[in-house]
């Protein structure tokens, strides 16, 4: 698998999402998925301290714990880039300097590592000046507890202010933005936010790359899908773009002999500024269509058809 550069890190063009680990995929299944991903050349795993506090009996940090035990079993010789996020855990909410630091220490313990390769702020906290947020992250980098930093769920204005602060003060700077971005959700990222990403040389690592499973093609009018995300994914059927996108995915997937998810991820990977979409699997059997996207290059006509089908109606 060809690797890409993200700051000082070398990452795979498909990032394995860890939000399901310890939730809809138990520990044994999660470790099997991680093993299969690594065996295929995957080297980029994403999680967050808040995963999966929403599940009954969970408190947050379950995914990090699962990944940490997998790393311990195989050692850091796996050469996997581990990304996690702070700011959303129920016990460490927000981005006050002391909260960032406490949350990072907790993540390091759960992951069982000395350094987090890529640490994101999960949700921006506009009550805290960017100088305090970036300044605290810079300290963690200087202490060797974090290698690179990134942001998620942040406005273009705050992202720009953060990058300008880093340039002005000579601190560590964000190298990545993790936006919600996929065929069914383009307007929030494309435009002003993507412009800031491009201007400052960041790279995008989009989450929800398969729209909660909608872009796998299994959601159709009148069908029922057994998934914890069925409610959120099926809502796309009620959008003007939903059936249009499915129709084009049907055609391209059939023509290429690949899965719908493969096509959707290949489209996203080819978008400007994107370095690696994030996609998750609940079982080893769900992994091959995700990995296949790495080797699928869509034609200009296929990209144009997907662009047109997914374009917001007011675009």
C-alpha positions as CSV (number, residue, x, y, z in Angstrom):
1,X,0.0,0.0,0.0
2,X,1.4,3.3,-1.1
3,X,2.1,5.7,1.9
4,X,1.6,9.4,2.1
5,X,3.2,12.2,4.1
6,X,1.3,14.0,6.9
7,X,3.6,16.5,8.6
8,X,6.4,14.3,9.9
9,X,4.3,11.2,9.7
10,X,4.0,8.5,7.0
11,X,0.4,7.4,6.7
12,X,-1.7,5.0,4.6
13,X,-4.2,6.4,2.0
14,X,-7.0,4.7,3.9
15,X,-7.3,5.4,7.7
16,X,-9.0,2.7,9.7
17,X,-11.6,4.2,12.0
18,X,-11.7,2.8,15.6
19,X,-15.0,4.2,16.6
20,X,-16.6,0.7,16.5
21,X,-13.9,-1.0,18.6
22,X,-15.3,-2.2,21.9
23,X,-18.7,-1.1,20.7
24,X,-20.3,-2.9,17.7
25,X,-17.0,-4.9,17.3
26,X,-15.9,-6.6,20.4
27,X,-12.3,-6.9,21.4
28,X,-11.6,-10.1,19.5
29,X,-13.2,-8.8,16.3
30,X,-11.5,-5.5,16.7
31,X,-8.1,-7.1,17.0
32,X,-8.8,-9.3,14.0
33,X,-9.7,-6.3,11.9
34,X,-6.6,-4.4,13.0
35,X,-4.5,-7.5,12.2
36,X,-6.0,-7.8,8.7
37,X,-5.6,-4.0,8.1
38,X,-1.9,-4.1,9.1
39,X,-1.3,-7.3,7.0
40,X,-2.7,-5.4,4.0
41,X,-0.2,-2.6,4.6
42,X,-2.4,-0.3,6.5
43,X,-0.5,2.0,8.9
44,X,-3.0,4.7,10.0
45,X,-5.6,4.1,12.8
46,X,-8.0,6.7,14.2
47,X,-9.8,6.8,17.5
48,X,-10.9,9.3,20.2
49,X,-11.1,9.4,23.9
50,X,-14.9,9.7,23.8
51,X,-15.4,6.4,21.9
52,X,-17.8,4.8,22.9
53,X,-19.3,6.5,25.9
54,X,-22.8,6.5,24.3
55,X,-23.1,2.7,24.6
56,X,-24.8,1.3,27.6
57,X,-22.3,0.6,30.4
58,X,-19.5,2.5,28.7
59,X,-17.8,5.6,30.0
60,X,-15.5,6.6,27.1
61,X,-12.0,5.4,26.2
62,X,-13.1,1.9,25.3
63,X,-11.7,2.1,21.8
64,X,-8.4,3.5,22.9
65,X,-8.1,0.6,25.4
66,X,-8.8,-2.0,22.7
67,X,-6.2,-0.4,20.4
68,X,-3.7,-0.2,23.3
69,X,-4.0,-3.9,24.1
70,X,-3.6,-4.7,20.4
71,X,-0.4,-2.5,20.3
72,X,0.9,-4.2,23.4
73,X,0.3,-7.6,21.9
74,X,2.3,-6.8,18.7
75,X,4.5,-4.0,20.0
76,X,5.2,-0.7,18.3
77,X,7.1,-2.7,15.7
78,X,3.8,-2.6,13.8
79,X,4.8,0.9,12.7
80,X,1.2,2.1,12.9
81,X,0.4,5.8,13.2
82,X,-2.1,6.2,16.0
83,X,-4.4,9.3,15.9
84,X,-6.7,10.2,18.7
85,X,-8.8,13.1,19.7
86,X,-9.5,15.0,23.0
87,X,-12.1,17.5,24.0
88,X,-15.2,15.3,24.0
89,X,-14.8,12.8,26.8
90,X,-17.4,13.3,29.5
91,X,-14.7,13.7,32.2
92,X,-12.5,16.0,30.0
93,X,-15.0,18.2,28.2
94,X,-13.7,21.3,26.3
95,X,-10.3,22.6,25.4
96,X,-9.1,24.5,28.5
97,X,-5.3,24.0,28.8
98,X,-5.6,21.8,32.0
99,X,-8.4,19.8,30.3
100,X,-6.3,19.1,27.2
101,X,-3.4,18.0,29.3
102,X,-5.4,15.7,31.5
103,X,-7.2,14.2,28.6
104,X,-4.0,13.6,26.7
105,X,-2.4,11.9,29.7
106,X,-5.5,9.6,30.1
107,X,-5.3,8.7,26.4
108,X,-1.6,7.9,26.7
109,X,-2.4,5.5,29.6
110,X,-5.2,3.8,27.7
111,X,-3.2,3.4,24.5
112,X,-0.2,2.2,26.5
113,X,2.2,4.4,24.6
114,X,4.7,7.2,25.4
115,X,3.8,9.4,22.4
116,X,0.6,10.0,20.5
117,X,1.5,10.3,16.8
118,X,-1.4,12.7,15.9
119,X,-3.5,14.4,18.5
120,X,-6.7,16.2,17.3
121,X,-8.9,18.7,19.2
122,X,-12.2,16.8,18.7
123,X,-14.5,19.8,18.9
124,X,-13.5,23.4,18.9
125,X,-14.2,25.3,22.2
126,X,-14.7,28.9,21.3
127,X,-14.7,29.9,25.0
128,X,-10.9,29.3,24.9
129,X,-8.6,31.5,22.9
130,X,-6.7,29.8,20.1
131,X,-3.5,30.9,21.8
132,X,-4.3,28.8,24.8
133,X,-5.3,25.8,22.8
134,X,-2.4,25.8,20.4
135,X,0.0,26.8,23.1
136,X,-0.9,23.8,25.2
137,X,-0.6,21.5,22.3
138,X,2.8,23.0,21.5
139,X,3.9,22.2,25.0
140,X,2.8,18.6,24.6
141,X,4.8,18.3,21.4
142,X,7.9,19.8,23.1
143,X,7.5,17.3,26.0
144,X,7.5,14.4,23.5
145,X,4.0,13.3,24.4
146,X,2.6,14.2,20.9
147,X,4.3,14.2,17.5
148,X,1.8,16.1,15.3
149,X,-1.4,18.0,16.0
150,X,-4.7,18.5,14.1
151,X,-8.2,19.9,14.5
152,X,-11.7,18.6,13.9
153,X,-15.1,20.3,13.8
154,X,-13.7,23.8,13.6
155,X,-14.8,26.9,11.7
156,X,-12.7,28.3,8.9
157,X,-12.2,31.5,11.0
158,X,-10.9,29.7,14.0
159,X,-8.7,27.4,11.9
160,X,-7.2,30.4,10.2
161,X,-6.6,32.1,13.5
162,X,-4.9,29.0,14.9
163,X,-2.6,28.7,11.9
164,X,-1.7,32.3,12.0
165,X,-0.9,32.1,15.7
166,X,1.4,29.2,15.1
167,X,3.2,31.0,12.3
168,X,3.5,34.2,14.3
169,X,4.7,32.5,17.5
170,X,6.7,29.7,16.1
171,X,4.7,27.0,17.8
172,X,3.7,23.5,16.6
173,X,1.0,23.9,13.9
174,X,-1.9,21.8,12.8
175,X,-0.9,19.4,10.0
176,X,-4.4,17.9,9.6
177,X,-8.0,18.7,9.7
178,X,-10.6,16.0,10.3
179,X,-13.9,17.2,8.8
180,X,-17.2,15.4,8.2
181,X,-17.0,15.0,4.5
182,X,-18.4,12.5,2.0
183,X,-20.6,12.3,-1.1
184,X,-23.7,13.2,0.9
185,X,-22.1,16.0,2.9
186,X,-20.0,18.3,0.8
187,X,-21.0,21.9,1.5
188,X,-19.7,22.1,5.1
189,X,-16.2,21.4,4.0
190,X,-15.9,22.5,0.4
191,X,-15.4,26.2,0.0
192,X,-14.1,28.3,2.9
193,X,-12.8,25.5,5.2
194,X,-11.1,23.7,2.3
195,X,-9.7,27.0,1.2
196,X,-8.0,27.5,4.6
197,X,-6.7,23.9,4.5
198,X,-5.2,24.5,1.1
199,X,-3.8,27.9,1.9
200,X,-1.8,26.7,4.9
201,X,-0.8,23.3,3.5
202,X,-2.8,21.2,5.8
203,X,-4.3,17.8,4.7
204,X,-7.8,16.6,5.3
205,X,-8.6,13.2,6.9
206,X,-12.4,13.0,6.5
207,X,-14.5,11.1,9.0
208,X,-17.9,9.5,8.3
209,X,-16.5,8.8,4.8
210,X,-19.3,6.3,4.0
211,X,-22.1,8.4,5.5
212,X,-22.7,6.0,8.3
213,X,-23.0,3.1,5.9
214,X,-25.4,4.8,3.4
215,X,-22.7,4.8,0.7
216,X,-22.3,1.0,0.9
217,X,-25.5,0.9,-1.1
218,X,-27.5,-1.3,1.3
219,X,-30.0,1.4,2.2
220,X,-32.9,1.5,-0.2
221,X,-36.5,2.7,0.0
222,X,-38.5,0.1,1.9
223,X,-35.6,-1.8,3.2
224,X,-34.5,-2.4,6.8
225,X,-30.8,-2.6,7.7
226,X,-29.5,-4.2,10.9
227,X,-27.1,-1.6,12.1
228,X,-26.6,0.7,15.1
229,X,-26.4,3.6,12.6
230,X,-29.4,2.6,10.5
231,X,-31.5,5.6,11.7
232,X,-28.9,8.2,10.8
233,X,-27.8,6.6,7.5
234,X,-31.3,6.0,6.2
235,X,-32.2,9.7,6.4
236,X,-30.1,10.3,3.3
237,X,-32.9,8.6,1.3
238,X,-35.0,11.6,2.0
239,X,-32.6,14.1,0.5
240,X,-32.6,15.2,-3.1
241,X,-29.1,13.7,-3.6
242,X,-29.8,10.3,-2.0
243,X,-31.2,8.4,-4.9
244,X,-29.1,10.2,-7.5
245,X,-25.9,9.2,-5.7
246,X,-27.1,5.6,-5.3
247,X,-27.9,5.4,-9.0
248,X,-24.4,6.6,-10.0
249,X,-22.8,4.3,-7.5
250,X,-24.8,1.4,-8.8
251,X,-23.6,2.1,-12.4
252,X,-19.9,2.7,-11.5
253,X,-19.7,-0.3,-9.1
254,X,-21.3,-2.6,-11.7
255,X,-19.0,-1.3,-14.5
256,X,-15.8,-1.7,-12.4
257,X,-16.9,-4.9,-10.6
258,X,-16.3,-3.4,-7.2
259,X,-18.4,-2.6,-4.1
260,X,-20.3,0.7,-3.7
261,X,-18.1,1.6,-0.7
262,X,-15.0,1.2,-2.8
263,X,-16.3,3.7,-5.3
264,X,-17.4,6.2,-2.6
265,X,-14.0,6.1,-0.9
266,X,-12.1,6.4,-4.2
267,X,-14.1,9.5,-5.0
268,X,-13.3,11.0,-1.6
269,X,-9.6,10.1,-1.8
270,X,-9.3,11.8,-5.1
271,X,-10.7,15.1,-3.9
272,X,-8.4,18.1,-3.5
273,X,-6.6,18.3,0.0
274,X,-7.7,14.8,1.1
275,X,-4.8,12.6,2.2
276,X,-6.8,9.6,3.7
277,X,-10.5,9.0,4.2
278,X,-11.5,7.3,7.5
279,X,-13.6,4.2,7.3
280,X,-14.5,1.6,9.9
281,X,-15.4,-2.1,9.7
282,X,-17.3,-4.2,12.3
283,X,-15.8,-7.4,10.9
284,X,-12.9,-8.6,8.9
285,X,-15.4,-9.4,6.1
286,X,-16.3,-5.7,5.8
287,X,-12.6,-4.7,5.3
288,X,-11.8,-5.8,1.7
289,X,-14.1,-3.2,0.0
290,X,-12.5,-0.5,2.0
291,X,-9.0,-1.5,1.2
292,X,-9.8,-1.9,-2.5
293,X,-10.4,1.8,-2.7
294,X,-6.7,2.4,-2.4
295,X,-6.2,0.8,-5.9
296,X,-9.2,2.2,-7.7
297,X,-8.6,5.3,-9.8
298,X,-11.9,6.7,-11.1
299,X,-12.0,8.2,-14.6
300,X,-12.8,11.9,-15.2
301,X,-16.2,10.9,-16.4
302,X,-16.9,8.8,-13.3
303,X,-15.8,11.6,-11.0
304,X,-17.9,14.1,-12.9
305,X,-21.0,11.9,-12.6
306,X,-20.5,11.5,-8.9
307,X,-19.8,15.3,-8.5
308,X,-23.1,16.1,-10.3
309,X,-25.2,13.6,-8.4
310,X,-23.9,14.7,-5.0
311,X,-23.9,18.4,-5.6
312,X,-26.0,20.4,-3.2
313,X,-29.2,21.7,-5.0
314,X,-28.2,25.3,-4.1
315,X,-24.7,24.9,-5.4
